[in-house]
Amino acid sequence: MKHEFTFYGDFRADLVVGDSINNTYCFVEFEDATEDSIFISKGRSTSDWSPRFEHGFSQIIDWFWKIDDFKNTSLSRSIFGSENIEIYGILVIGRDAFISDIDKARLEWRLNKVVVDSHKVICITFDQLARDTRDRLLLYQSIKPTQSQDKQDISTDESDRTSL
């Protein structure tokens, strides 16, 4: 099931993640993960960017345009709490196994070099999203205190308060 978030008129994002304290928002577009999602071969040595990739990338550009157009309105201030927000776009598309080494380099170059109105657009595969998510979960698990550490911290805090 696909969920979309309408944030202004007919503009919809697959996912919006926001931090209202720091005024930072990320708009995520999910496309498909077929063999020709990112590149298509036309019999030349260099593959073409696929229509699906261009569609997803253009969707993010349209969101950036709409937010820029919308940012100085009272409605925008009531939604975002500020006229000065930082935005990012993420396009999740394709699979690693379907991309040649040279095309991986092209995708990475686009990730590192292309900005839209000073905003970064991140393009990653579903495989990279899965790796990033796994790594983040492992990181959080490694910093979570054990139950005995929690009790020790609490007892230390209580003894500190009673000695005052």
N, C-alpha and C positions, 0 to 999 in steps of 0.2 A: 504494500500500500504506500502510495506517495503522498506526503503531507506538504502543503505549500503554505507559506506565510505571506499574506498580502500586507505590504507596508505603505503603499500609496497608490490609489487608483487600481489599475490593472497590473501593476508590477508585483510579481510574486517571487519569493525566494524559497528554495527547498528547505533551507535551514538558516536561521539567524541566531548568532550567538553574540551576546552583548555584555559589556561591563559598564553599567551606568555611573559607577563611581569615577572611573578613569575615562569615560566617554569614548570607549573603543568598541567597535562592532565589526563582526565578520559575517559576510554573506556567502553561503555555500550553495553551489550548483552541482547537482549530481546528474551525470549523463550515463550512458550505458557502458558495458564492459566487453564489447564484442571485438573481434580481431581488427576491424577497421574503424574503431572508435576514435583513435588519435591520428593515425596516418593511413593513407590509401596508396597502393602501388599502382602506377599508371605505365609500367614498363620502362621507366627511366631509372637512372641510378639514384636519384633523390625522390623519396616519397613526398606526396602532397599532404598538407594538413587536411584532415577529413572535414566534411561538412558538419558532422556532429560536434567535433572539437570547436570549429569556428562558431557554431550556434551557441555552445555553452560559454565560450569566451565573450561573445557579443552580448550575451545575457548579463554577464557581470559588468561589462562596459555600460550597458543601459541602466543598471542599478546605480552605478557611480554617477552617471549623468543625472538621473532623477533625484538622487540625494543632493547633488550640487545645486540643482534647480530649486529644490524644496527647502534647503537649509536656512534661509533667511526668513522663514515664515513663522508665525506664532504657533501654528500646528506642529511644526518641526521642533520648536523649542519645548513644547509641551510633551512631545514624544521622547526626545533625546535629552532634554534638560539643558541643552547648550547649543549654540551655533557652531562651536568648534568641536567636531567629533573626528575621531580617527577611524577610518574604515579600511577593511581588507576584503578581498574576494578570493575564494578558493573554488577551483574547478576540479571535481573528482571524476575521473574518466579512465576507461580502459584498464588493461592488465599488463604487467611487466613482460610476461612471456610473449606478447604479441609485438613487442617493439625491438627492432634491431639495435645494435650497439651505437651506430651512427645516429639513429633517430632518438635514442635515449640522450645522447649528447645534445641534440637539437632541442629536445624538450627541457633539459636542464638549463641550457642557455636561455631559452625563453623565460623560464622561471626566474633566473637571476638578473636578466637584463631588461625585461619589458615592464614598464610601469604605465599606469593610466591615470592622468591628472595627478601625478605624484603618489598614487596608491599602488601598492604591490598586488599583483594577481598571482596566486600560487596555483600551479597546475600539478596535480599528483594523481597517481593511479590508485585503484582500489587496494592493490597490494601494499603500496606505500602507506595508505591510510590505516590498513590493518597493522602494519609494523609499528607505525607511530603510536597507535592506540595501545598496542601490547606493551611497548616500551614505557609509555606514561603510566599504565596500570602497574607495571613492575616497579617503577620508581616510587609510586605512592605506597605500594606494599612494603617496600624496603624502609621507608621513613616512618611508618606507622609504629608508635610505641607499643610494646607488649603490655599486657594487662598488669604484670608485676611492676613495670616502670610507672604506669599510671598511678598505682597505689602509693608507690614511693614518692612520686612528685606531690601527690595530695598530702601525704603525711608530713613531708618537709614544709609545704606551704602552710599547713595548719600550725606546726610548731613555731614557724617564723612569726605567725600572727599572734600567738599566745605570749611570746616573749616580749612583745612591744609594750 
